[in-house]
Amino acid sequence: MIEQLYTKYFQKSRSFLYPALGIRRTSSHTPTGTYIAVDKLVPPEDMKLICTFKENNTEGFKSFEQQMILSNPLFLNIVHIQDYTMYLFDFSTHQDDWFNFIMGKYSRFSVPLKKAIKTHYGETTSEYKYMDTYLYPEKYFAVYAKLLEIDAAVLSTVGELCDACDMEKETLKIPVEHLENLSKVL
């Protein structure tokens, strides 16, 4: 049970969409960033999750890349830019989840996505305790009402306990000189 509100902004695509890839939070390789758009090139409506990783040529990363990224059914493309590798994943088969994500309607995610999020974090982690409140808010209206010192009915009319994603923070900004090269690949 949570005892205080989580008030800092967190990367929503990393918390809610990245788990759909089946990569555990405890993996030794984590993205430097996750995004739902690339400025001036890939709009959010394209339903592409972009994960960036620092260039890594170790055998361990190559194995991770092959097993978890390149063989992933959602994997679409790989792009190298400067010292980073961008991996693009196509979420068009998860259209309802994608648009619920953009609208901040996390409680409306499909059962498979909710299960993937639970598996990603692990049921007993402090992170999942918060995620559970976002995925199943109706169970926590009274808890949040007490923490916010408001009536629970107010929260039930809103329906969600987590704010929608900030499109600015969920958009990858790439230097102009790399956009042309990237547009050739996409």
N, CA, C and O of each residue as an XYZ file, in Angstrom:
744
protein
N       0.839     -1.183      0.000
C       0.000      0.000      0.000
C       0.883      1.246      0.000
O       1.891      1.295      0.706
N       0.512      2.236     -0.779
C       1.301      3.470     -0.826
C       0.947      4.361      0.363
O      -0.177      4.338      0.864
N       1.924      5.138      0.800
C       1.720      6.021      1.937
C       1.904      7.481      1.580
O       1.605      8.364      2.382
N       2.402      7.740      0.363
C       2.559      9.106     -0.120
C       2.419      9.114     -1.628
O       2.575      8.079     -2.276
N       2.126     10.266     -2.185
C       1.969     10.401     -3.629
C       3.324     10.474     -4.298
O       4.287     10.988     -3.729
N       3.389      9.956     -5.505
C       4.592     10.111     -6.311
C       4.368     11.359     -7.146
O       3.480     11.378     -7.997
N       5.155     12.401     -6.920
C       4.855     13.696     -7.527
C       5.795     14.106     -8.661
O       5.510     15.074     -9.367
N       6.899     13.400     -8.850
C       7.835     13.766     -9.920
C       7.343     13.213    -11.249
O       6.654     12.194    -11.291
N       7.707     13.903    -12.349
C       7.370     13.361    -13.659
C       8.265     12.152    -13.915
O       9.456     12.170    -13.605
N       7.681     11.114    -14.479
C       8.463      9.954    -14.893
C       8.120      9.648    -16.342
O       7.021      9.940    -16.814
N       9.079      9.055    -17.035
C       8.911      8.756    -18.457
C       7.794      7.723    -18.594
O       7.980      6.546    -18.285
N       6.645      8.175    -19.058
C       5.472      7.305    -19.132
C       5.657      6.177    -20.147
O       5.202      5.058    -19.909
N       6.314      6.452    -21.272
C       6.512      5.390    -22.262
C       7.387      4.266    -21.690
O       7.182      3.092    -22.000
N       8.340      4.630    -20.872
C       9.206      3.622    -20.257
C       8.437      2.796    -19.227
O       8.675      1.598    -19.077
N       7.523      3.440    -18.528
C       6.781      2.758    -17.472
C       5.604      1.937    -17.978
O       5.321      0.863    -17.447
N       4.915      2.438    -19.004
C       3.690      1.788    -19.454
C       3.809      1.022    -20.773
O       3.092      0.039    -20.961
N       4.678      1.430    -21.683
C       4.779      0.770    -22.988
C       5.980     -0.171    -23.099
O       5.860     -1.266    -23.648
N       7.123      0.247    -22.588
C       8.330     -0.578    -22.656
C       8.101     -1.981    -22.084
O       8.634     -2.940    -22.642
N       7.339     -2.147    -21.006
C       7.094     -3.503    -20.494
C       6.439     -4.440    -21.504
O       6.580     -5.657    -21.386
N       5.727     -3.903    -22.493
C       5.095     -4.751    -23.513
C       6.135     -5.502    -24.341
O       5.797     -6.476    -25.014
N       7.384     -5.067    -24.302
C       8.442     -5.729    -25.058
C       8.929     -7.009    -24.368
O       9.666     -7.797    -24.960
N       8.515     -7.207    -23.127
C       8.902     -8.422    -22.412
C      10.282     -8.368    -21.793
O      10.830     -9.402    -21.411
N      10.850     -7.182    -21.690
C      12.183     -7.016    -21.100
C      12.006     -6.668    -19.623
O      11.348     -5.683    -19.287
N      12.587     -7.465    -18.757
C      12.418     -7.253    -17.318
C      13.156     -5.997    -16.861
O      14.185     -5.616    -17.418
N      12.608     -5.386    -15.854
C      13.201     -4.180    -15.267
C      14.591     -4.469    -14.724
O      15.438     -3.577    -14.679
N      14.828     -5.688    -14.318
C      16.107     -6.072    -13.721
C      17.145     -6.483    -14.766
O      18.228     -6.948    -14.410
N      16.828     -6.319    -16.035
C      17.776     -6.642    -17.097
C      19.053     -5.826    -16.905
O      19.011     -4.687    -16.440
N      20.177     -6.420    -17.267
C      21.447     -5.696    -17.128
C      21.610     -4.613    -18.195
O      22.550     -3.821    -18.134
N      20.705     -4.576    -19.166
C      20.757     -3.568    -20.228
C      19.437     -2.796    -20.243
O      18.371     -3.359    -20.492
N      19.536     -1.513    -19.974
C      18.335     -0.677    -19.948
C      18.502      0.478    -20.929
O      19.613      0.956    -21.155
N      17.400      0.918    -21.501
C      17.498      2.018    -22.471
C      17.890      3.326    -21.798
O      17.582      3.561    -20.630
N      18.577      4.172    -22.560
C      18.886      5.511    -22.057
C      17.649      6.386    -22.141
O      17.548      7.395    -21.444
N      16.708      6.001    -22.995
C      15.458      6.736    -23.126
C      14.441      5.952    -23.921
O      14.794      5.093    -24.729
N      13.170      6.250    -23.686
C      12.085      5.686    -24.482
C      11.198      6.846    -24.897
O      11.001      7.793    -24.135
N      10.667      6.768    -26.106
C       9.904      7.886    -26.667
C       8.774      7.354    -27.542
O       8.814      6.213    -28.004
N       7.767      8.197    -27.762
C       6.661      7.819    -28.649
C       6.674      8.641    -29.930
O       5.778      8.508    -30.764
N       7.677      9.481    -30.089
C       7.785     10.310    -31.286
C       9.235     10.747    -31.469
O      10.026     10.768    -30.526
N       9.560     11.096    -32.721
C      10.845     11.723    -33.038
C      10.498     13.068    -33.648
O       9.778     13.141    -34.644
N      11.007     14.123    -33.052
C      10.696     15.485    -33.485
C      10.857     15.660    -34.996
O      11.900     15.332    -35.562
N       9.827     16.173    -35.629
C       9.808     16.491    -37.064
C       9.900     15.274    -37.976
O      10.118     15.432    -39.177
N       9.742     14.068    -37.444
C       9.906     12.892    -38.291
C       8.880     11.787    -38.023
O       8.252     11.290    -38.957
N       8.708     11.407    -36.774
C       7.784     10.337    -36.415
C       6.776     10.898    -35.414
O       7.129     11.142    -34.261
N       5.526     11.107    -35.837
C       4.519     11.625    -34.904
C       3.969     10.511    -34.000
O       4.076      9.335    -34.345
N       3.391     10.861    -32.865
C       2.835      9.852    -31.957
C       1.786      8.955    -32.624
O       1.636      7.794    -32.245
N       1.069      9.483    -33.605
C       0.020      8.710    -34.272
C       0.581      7.526    -35.052
O      -0.170      6.618    -35.408
N       1.878      7.517    -35.323
C       2.493      6.401    -36.056
C       2.612      5.138    -35.203
O       2.924      4.064    -35.718
N       2.364      5.268    -33.912
C       2.385      4.131    -32.982
C       3.732      3.409    -32.966
O       3.789      2.182    -33.048
N       4.804      4.176    -32.860
C       6.157      3.618    -32.800
C       6.772      3.943    -31.439
O       6.813      5.103    -31.029
N       7.239      2.934    -30.761
C       7.996      3.134    -29.534
C       9.460      3.163    -29.926
O       9.952      2.248    -30.586
N      10.153      4.213    -29.518
C      11.561      4.378    -29.846
C      12.368      4.195    -28.557
O      12.156      4.911    -27.578
N      13.273      3.253    -28.566
C      14.136      3.001    -27.406
C      15.577      3.273    -27.817
O      16.057      2.748    -28.822
N      16.253      4.091    -27.037
C      17.645      4.395    -27.334
C      18.551      3.711    -26.318
O      18.261      3.659    -25.123
N      19.649      3.193    -26.835
C      20.673      2.574    -26.003
C      22.009      3.162    -26.405
O      22.237      3.442    -27.582
N      22.884      3.350    -25.452
C      24.260      3.770    -25.735
C      24.919      2.658    -26.557
O      24.725      1.474    -26.279
N      25.701      3.049    -27.573
C      26.409      2.047    -28.395
C      27.142      1.085    -27.472
O      27.810      1.502    -26.526
N      27.011     -0.194    -27.754
C      27.611     -1.202    -26.893
C      27.934     -2.417    -27.756
O      27.028     -3.066    -28.280
N      29.205     -2.724    -27.905
C      29.617     -3.844    -28.742
C      30.077     -5.053    -27.934
O      30.746     -5.940    -28.466
N      29.722     -5.090    -26.658
C      30.122     -6.233    -25.845
C      29.310     -7.461    -26.237
O      28.216     -7.347    -26.791
N      29.851     -8.618    -25.948
C      29.141     -9.872    -26.235
C      27.829     -9.941    -25.457
O      26.820    -10.422    -25.972
N      27.847     -9.461    -24.221
C      26.630     -9.468    -23.404
C      25.514     -8.654    -24.022
O      24.360     -9.083    -24.045
N      25.862     -7.468    -24.527
C      24.827     -6.642    -25.150
C      24.370     -7.244    -26.470
O      23.180     -7.221    -26.783
N      25.300     -7.779    -27.242
C      24.929     -8.401    -28.520
C      23.947     -9.549    -28.298
O      23.002     -9.724    -29.066
N      24.174    -10.316    -27.258
C      23.265    -11.413    -26.923
C      21.890    -10.863    -26.511
O      20.857    -11.364    -26.955
N      21.889     -9.835    -25.663
C      20.648     -9.182    -25.249
C      19.917     -8.618    -26.462
O      18.705     -8.787    -26.598
N      20.654     -7.952    -27.336
C      20.058     -7.350    -28.529
C      19.373     -8.421    -29.393
O      18.252     -8.234    -29.864
N      20.063     -9.523    -29.584
C      19.497    -10.590    -30.430
C      18.265    -11.226    -29.778
O      17.239    -11.416    -30.431
N      18.374    -11.548    -28.502
C      17.297    -12.265    -27.812
C      16.093    -11.392    -27.487
O      14.954    -11.841    -27.620
N      16.323    -10.159    -27.067
C      15.227     -9.343    -26.550
C      14.738     -8.256    -27.512
O      13.598     -7.805    -27.405
N      15.584     -7.839    -28.440
C      15.201     -6.727    -29.309
C      14.936     -7.201    -30.740
O      13.811     -7.102    -31.231
N      15.957     -7.709    -31.396
C      15.836     -8.052    -32.815
C      14.829     -9.180    -33.068
O      14.206     -9.220    -34.129
N      14.665    -10.086    -32.114
C      13.713    -11.185    -32.287
C      12.329    -10.850    -31.719
O      11.417    -11.677    -31.763
N      12.182     -9.645    -31.194
C      10.900     -9.227    -30.617
C       9.859     -9.072    -31.728
O      10.154     -8.456    -32.752
N       8.659     -9.610    -31.555
C       7.638     -9.511    -32.608
C       7.248     -8.062    -32.953
O       6.715     -7.812    -34.034
N       7.504     -7.124    -32.059
C       7.171     -5.721    -32.315
C       8.323     -4.952    -32.961
O       8.139     -3.815    -33.396
N       9.508     -5.563    -33.026
C      10.686     -4.887    -33.584
C      10.448     -4.499    -35.035
O       9.928     -5.287    -35.825
N      10.838     -3.273    -35.375
C      10.636     -2.751    -36.724
C      11.954     -2.395    -37.407
O      12.202     -2.805    -38.541
N      12.802     -1.624    -36.709
C      14.003     -1.122    -37.368
C      15.054     -0.720    -36.342
O      14.760     -0.520    -35.164
N      16.273     -0.609    -36.819
C      17.400     -0.187    -35.993
C      18.099      0.958    -36.713
O      18.299      0.912    -37.926
N      18.467      1.985    -35.955
C      19.123      3.161    -36.535
C      20.274      3.555    -35.610
O      20.103      3.652    -34.394
N      21.448      3.781    -36.202
C      22.613      4.229    -35.431
C      22.775      5.732    -35.649
O      22.835      6.203    -36.785
N      22.843      6.470    -34.554
C      23.064      7.918    -34.599
C      24.074      8.273    -33.527
O      23.866      8.006    -32.344
N      25.156      8.870    -33.949
C      26.251      9.246    -33.059
C      26.638      8.053    -32.201
O      26.963      6.992    -32.735
N      26.608      8.205    -30.885
C      27.023      7.130    -29.982
C      25.850      6.298    -29.481
O      25.984      5.567    -28.500
N      24.696      6.404    -30.148
C      23.492      5.726    -29.699
C      22.906      4.849    -30.795
O      23.131      5.069    -31.985
N      22.157      3.861    -30.365
C      21.391      3.029    -31.279
C      19.927      3.199    -30.922
O      19.531      3.077    -29.763
N      19.135      3.481    -31.942
C      17.686      3.609    -31.758
C      17.038      2.335    -32.271
O      17.340      1.866    -33.369
N      16.148      1.784    -31.466
C      15.370      0.627    -31.876
C      13.920      1.076    -31.955
O      13.392      1.658    -31.007
N      13.283      0.809    -33.077
C      11.891      1.188    -33.267
C      11.014     -0.057    -33.190
O      11.322     -1.097    -33.771
N       9.920      0.082    -32.461
C       8.968     -1.006    -32.290
C       7.603     -0.529    -32.765
O       7.193      0.594    -32.475
N       6.916     -1.377    -33.485
C       5.623     -1.043    -34.071
C       4.495     -1.524    -33.150
O       4.326     -2.724    -32.932
N       3.739     -0.581    -32.622
C       2.647     -0.892    -31.706
C       1.285     -0.853    -32.398
O       0.256     -0.788    -31.726
N       1.266     -0.891    -33.731
C      -0.016     -0.791    -34.435
C      -0.945     -1.964    -34.117
O      -2.162     -1.829    -34.236
N      -0.394     -3.104    -33.717
C      -1.254     -4.224    -33.320
C      -1.828     -4.024    -31.913
O      -2.669     -4.802    -31.462
N      -1.369     -2.988    -31.236
C      -1.852     -2.637    -29.894
C      -2.459     -1.227    -29.925
O      -2.244     -0.427    -29.014
N      -3.201     -0.948    -30.960
C      -3.728      0.394    -31.200
C      -4.542      0.931    -30.023
O      -4.353      2.081    -29.626
N      -5.432      0.135    -29.465
C      -6.254      0.615    -28.343
C      -5.379      0.991    -27.150
O      -5.578      2.041    -26.539
N      -4.414      0.137    -26.819
C      -3.508      0.447    -25.710
C      -2.710      1.706    -26.003
O      -2.509      2.532    -25.113
N      -2.254      1.862    -27.238
C      -1.458      3.036    -27.616
C      -2.250      4.325    -27.390
O      -1.755      5.267    -26.772
N      -3.472      4.355    -27.891
C      -4.239      5.591    -27.772
C      -4.755      5.819    -26.346
O      -4.928      6.966    -25.934
N      -5.000      4.754    -25.593
C      -5.314      4.928    -24.172
C      -4.107      5.510    -23.445
O      -4.258      6.332    -22.541
N      -2.911      5.084    -23.840
C      -1.689      5.640    -23.261
C      -1.609      7.145    -23.539
O      -1.392      7.934    -22.619
N      -1.782      7.536    -24.779
C      -1.675      8.948    -25.149
C      -2.714      9.800    -24.401
O      -2.437     10.936    -24.018
N      -3.899      9.239    -24.202
C      -4.964      9.979    -23.508
C      -4.838      9.912    -21.987
O      -5.609     10.555    -21.275
N      -3.872      9.139    -21.485
C      -3.705      9.022    -20.041
C      -4.744      8.134    -19.398
O      -5.041      8.285    -18.213
N      -5.298      7.214    -20.154
C      -6.329      6.286    -19.657
C      -5.687      4.929    -19.379
O      -6.007      3.932    -20.025
N      -4.786      4.910    -18.420
C      -4.013      3.715    -18.117
C      -4.878      2.582    -17.574
O      -4.553      1.409    -17.758
N      -5.961      2.921    -16.917
C      -6.851      1.887    -16.374
C      -7.578      1.141    -17.485
O      -8.142      0.075    -17.239
N      -7.578      1.669    -18.685
C      -8.259      1.028    -19.816
C      -7.337      0.145    -20.648
O      -7.744     -0.364    -21.692
N      -6.103     -0.040    -20.197
C      -5.190     -0.926    -20.915
C      -5.767     -2.332    -20.969
O      -6.560     -2.731    -20.115
N      -5.357     -3.070    -21.985
C      -5.785     -4.460    -22.132
C      -5.185     -5.312    -21.013
O      -4.185     -4.942    -20.397
N      -5.806     -6.437    -20.770
C      -5.306     -7.367    -19.753
C      -3.876     -7.811    -20.071
O      -3.045     -7.845    -19.163
N      -3.555     -8.155    -21.334
C      -2.156     -8.555    -21.608
C      -1.129     -7.456    -21.294
O      -0.046     -7.757    -20.793
N      -1.451     -6.197    -21.579
C      -0.504     -5.126    -21.265
C      -0.378     -4.948    -19.755
O       0.725     -4.750    -19.244
N      -1.484     -5.017    -19.048
C      -1.416     -4.905    -17.584
C      -0.566     -6.036    -16.995
O       0.205     -5.814    -16.062
N      -0.709     -7.238    -17.538
C       0.101     -8.370    -17.062
C       1.578     -8.149    -17.382
O       2.443     -8.460    -16.564
N       1.872     -7.612    -18.568
C       3.265     -7.343    -18.948
C       3.888     -6.320    -18.007
O       5.052     -6.457    -17.630
N       3.134     -5.304    -17.626
C       3.628     -4.276    -16.701
C       3.906     -4.900    -15.339
O       4.931     -4.619    -14.717
N       2.999     -5.740    -14.885
C       3.165     -6.410    -13.588
C       4.401     -7.312    -13.611
O       5.173     -7.334    -12.652
N       4.586     -8.050    -14.699
C       5.746     -8.926    -14.836
C       7.041     -8.114    -14.900
O       8.047     -8.485    -14.295
N       7.005     -7.013    -15.634
C       8.183     -6.157    -15.787
C       8.693     -5.660    -14.435
O       9.891     -5.716    -14.158
N       7.794     -5.185    -13.615
C       8.205     -4.604    -12.333
C       8.380     -5.635    -11.232
O       9.214     -5.464    -10.344
N       7.606     -6.692    -11.287
C       7.584     -7.641    -10.181
C       6.565     -7.164     -9.166
O       6.571     -6.003     -8.759
N       5.718     -8.045     -8.775
C       4.556     -7.709     -7.948
C       4.904     -7.076     -6.601
O       4.096     -6.325     -6.055
N       6.069     -7.358     -6.063
C       6.397     -6.892     -4.714
C       7.243     -5.625     -4.671
O       7.606     -5.172     -3.585
N       7.565     -5.045     -5.820
C       8.421     -3.862     -5.829
C       7.648     -2.600     -5.459
O       6.430     -2.530     -5.622
N       8.367     -1.619     -4.965
C       7.718     -0.343     -4.626
C       7.200      0.343     -5.885
O       6.183      1.034     -5.837
N       7.892      0.158     -7.014
C       7.426      0.752     -8.266
C       6.076      0.176     -8.680
O       5.180      0.904     -9.108
N       5.944     -1.148     -8.545
C       4.678     -1.753     -8.957
C       3.525     -1.341     -8.050
O       2.377     -1.288     -8.492
N       3.817     -1.053     -6.801
C       2.743     -0.596     -5.904
C       2.091      0.663     -6.484
O       0.871      0.814     -6.429
N       2.897      1.554     -7.032
C       2.344      2.748     -7.677
C       1.675      2.395     -9.004
O       0.583      2.879     -9.302
N       2.326      1.559     -9.792
C       1.752      1.186    -11.087
C       0.386      0.530    -10.905
O      -0.532      0.766    -11.691
N       0.260     -0.282     -9.881
C      -1.025     -0.933     -9.612
C      -2.117      0.106     -9.369
O      -3.259     -0.078     -9.793
N      -1.768      1.194     -8.690
C      -2.779      2.236     -8.439
C      -3.186      2.930     -9.732
O      -4.321      3.389     -9.858
N      -2.269      3.010    -10.695
C      -2.580      3.645    -11.975
C      -3.388      2.713    -12.883
O      -4.255      3.165    -13.631
N      -3.100      1.419    -12.813
C      -3.793      0.445    -13.658
C      -5.174      0.070    -13.119
O      -6.078     -0.249    -13.891
N      -5.332      0.109    -11.818
C      -6.599     -0.264    -11.170
C      -7.023      0.826    -10.186
O      -7.140      0.558     -8.990
N      -7.251      2.039    -10.661
C      -7.485      3.175     -9.765
C      -8.704      3.029     -8.852
O      -8.706      3.544     -7.734
N      -9.728      2.336     -9.321
C     -10.943      2.216     -8.507
C     -10.668      1.570     -7.148
O     -11.395      1.828     -6.188
N      -9.633      0.738     -7.054
C      -9.275      0.110     -5.786
C      -8.599      1.095     -4.837
O      -8.487      0.822     -3.642
N      -8.146      2.244     -5.358
C      -7.318      3.152     -4.573
C      -7.885      4.562     -4.416
O      -7.203      5.439     -3.887
N      -9.099      4.793     -4.857
C      -9.676      6.138     -4.739
C      -9.671      6.620     -3.286
O      -9.351      7.779     -3.022
N     -10.020      5.749     -2.353
C     -10.069      6.146     -0.943
C      -8.672      6.492     -0.416
O      -8.511      7.449      0.341
N      -7.674      5.717     -0.815
C      -6.291      5.971     -0.376
C      -5.817      7.334     -0.889
O      -5.283      8.142     -0.129
N      -6.019      7.577     -2.185
C      -5.592      8.841     -2.781
C      -6.397     10.013     -2.224
O      -5.853     11.098     -2.018
N      -7.682      9.801     -1.980
C      -8.515     10.864     -1.424
C      -7.978     11.290     -0.066
O      -7.926     12.481      0.244
N      -7.583     10.319      0.738
C      -7.023     10.630      2.056
C      -5.705     11.402      1.914
O      -5.486     12.392      2.610
N      -4.834     10.947      1.012
C      -3.544     11.611      0.815
C      -3.714     13.032      0.266
O      -2.948     13.933      0.608
N      -4.719     13.219     -0.581
C      -4.974     14.534     -1.181
C      -5.922     15.404     -0.349
O      -6.123     16.586     -0.629
N      -6.491     14.783      0.672
C      -7.465     15.459      1.540
C      -8.647     16.011      0.732
O      -9.034     17.173      0.857
N      -9.197     15.123     -0.099
C     -10.389     15.457     -0.877
C     -11.375     14.298     -0.787
O     -11.052     13.234     -0.259
N     -12.549     14.513     -1.296
C     -13.575     13.474     -1.300
C     -13.260     12.448     -2.398
O     -12.869     12.817     -3.505
N     -13.431     11.173     -2.085
C     -13.150     10.100     -3.042
C     -14.038     10.206     -4.282
O     -13.649      9.751     -5.358
N     -15.205     10.791     -4.146
C     -16.112     10.942     -5.290
C     -15.487     11.811     -6.381
O     -15.741     11.603     -7.567
N     -14.678     12.773     -5.979
C     -14.006     13.629     -6.956
C     -13.070     12.779     -7.821
O     -13.044     12.925     -9.043
N     -12.315     11.905     -7.192
C     -11.387     11.046     -7.931
C     -12.129     10.060     -8.826
O     -11.680      9.768     -9.934
N     -13.248      9.551     -8.356
C     -13.979      8.588     -9.184
C     -14.558      9.247    -10.432
O     -14.750      8.575    -11.445
N     -14.842     10.549    -10.380
C     -15.327     11.223    -11.591
C     -14.186     11.439    -12.582
O     -14.406     11.414    -13.793
N     -12.969     11.651    -12.079
C     -11.796     11.793    -12.948
C     -11.451     10.422    -13.532
O     -11.186     10.307    -14.729
N     -11.455      9.408    -12.713
C     -11.249      8.034    -13.154
C      -9.811      7.550    -13.205
O      -9.590      6.339    -13.206
N      -8.838      8.421    -13.247
C      -7.431      8.024    -13.325
C      -6.657      8.662    -12.176
O      -7.013      9.733    -11.686
N      -5.594      7.984    -11.759
C      -4.774      8.491    -10.652
C      -3.371      8.917    -11.092
O      -2.532      9.256    -10.258
N      -3.124      8.899    -12.385
C      -1.829      9.303    -12.926
C      -2.071     10.254    -14.083
O      -2.958     10.029    -14.905
N      -1.284     11.314    -14.147
C      -1.450     12.282    -15.228
C      -1.029     11.682    -16.567
O      -0.254     10.728    -16.625
N      -1.554     12.261    -17.630
C      -1.208     11.823    -18.987
C       0.250     12.158    -19.281
O       0.871     12.966    -18.592
N       0.772     11.525    -20.308
C       2.172     11.768    -20.671
C       2.359     13.199    -21.187
O       1.446     13.797    -21.756
N       3.535     13.713    -20.976
C       3.925     15.030    -21.472
C       4.559     14.795    -22.843
O       5.665     14.263    -22.939
N       3.851     15.194    -23.899
C       4.331     14.922    -25.262
C       5.719     15.497    -25.523
O       6.498     14.917    -26.280
N       6.028     16.611    -24.913
C       7.350     17.224    -25.083
C       8.441     16.298    -24.532
O       9.487     16.128    -25.159
N       8.197     15.706    -23.367
C       9.181     14.836    -22.737
C       9.206     13.436    -23.345
O      10.155     12.680    -23.138
N       8.163     13.097    -24.094
C       8.076     11.784    -24.732
C       8.505     11.838    -26.206
O       8.353     10.858    -26.936
N       9.039     12.985    -26.634
C       9.481     13.161    -28.014
C      11.001     13.276    -28.053
O      11.591     14.113    -27.370
N      11.618     12.431    -28.855
C      13.073     12.445    -29.005
C      13.465     13.590    -29.925
O      12.926     13.727    -31.023
N      14.396     14.403    -29.478
C      14.926     15.506    -30.282
C      16.275     15.067    -30.845
O      17.174     14.674    -30.102
N      16.400     15.138    -32.149
C      17.631     14.723    -32.824
C      18.202     15.927    -33.557
O      17.450     16.690    -34.163
N      19.526     16.113    -33.514
C      20.119     17.224    -34.265
C      19.720     17.166    -35.745
O      19.637     16.088    -36.335
N      19.478     18.324    -36.322
C      18.993     18.447    -37.699
C      19.859     17.666    -38.686
O      19.334     17.048    -39.612
N      21.169     17.687    -38.497
C      22.059     17.010    -39.442
C      21.818     15.495    -39.499
O      22.182     14.848    -40.480
N      21.204     14.929    -38.449
C      20.929     13.494    -38.436
C      19.523     13.158    -38.914
O      19.239     12.007    -39.246
N      18.643     14.153    -38.951
C      17.262     13.891    -39.358
C      17.169     13.381    -40.787
O      16.376     12.484    -41.073
N      17.973     13.942    -41.692
C      17.913     13.503    -43.089
C      18.330     12.041    -43.227
O      17.683     11.271    -43.938
N      19.401     11.663    -42.555
C      19.836     10.261    -42.581
C      18.786      9.340    -41.973
O      18.531      8.247    -42.479
N      18.193      9.788    -40.902
C      17.170      8.992    -40.240
C      15.932      8.844    -41.122
O      15.335      7.769    -41.178
N      15.552      9.894    -41.796
C      14.357      9.826    -42.645
C      14.530      8.842    -43.795
O      13.538      8.307    -44.290
N      15.757      8.589    -44.233
C      16.026      7.604    -45.297
C      15.769      6.188    -44.817
O      15.368      5.325    -45.598
N      15.996      5.951    -43.546
C      15.839      4.617    -42.969
C      14.391      4.350    -42.593
O      13.920      3.216    -42.691
N      13.689      5.380    -42.168
C      12.316      5.177    -41.703
C      11.372      5.146    -42.824
O      10.170      4.983    -42.614
